Amino acid sequence: MTDLKHNSPLTKFRRCPNAVFTELDGQTALFQSETCDYLVLNKTGSAIWELLDTKKSLKELCKQLIDKYEIDLETCTREITEWMKTAVEKKVVLRVTS
């Protein structure tokens, strides 16, 4: 189920400053220093992480990912929403309003 807060046009996402990251063999490894969580992102997750170098909305993320991957808007929105929900819960991504 989609969290409506994630779909607000005013909601943007950015990397959490407490999330330290490095690239390992084409994947991104994250360490959240506050919670001591360690995550390894797959290729798609790594692409999302790269895009979050600046604040972006779901719409902005999907636009860039659709251009890069063969995926339709509905699928992209659903999958990015779920990814963001997990990333926010793990405190590696922050939800901000602008």
Secondary structure by P-SEA (a helix, b strand, c coil): ccccccccccbbbbccccbbbbbcccbbbbbcccccbbbbbcaaaaaaaaaacccccaaaaaaaaaacccccaaaaaaaaaaaaaaaaaaccbbbbcc
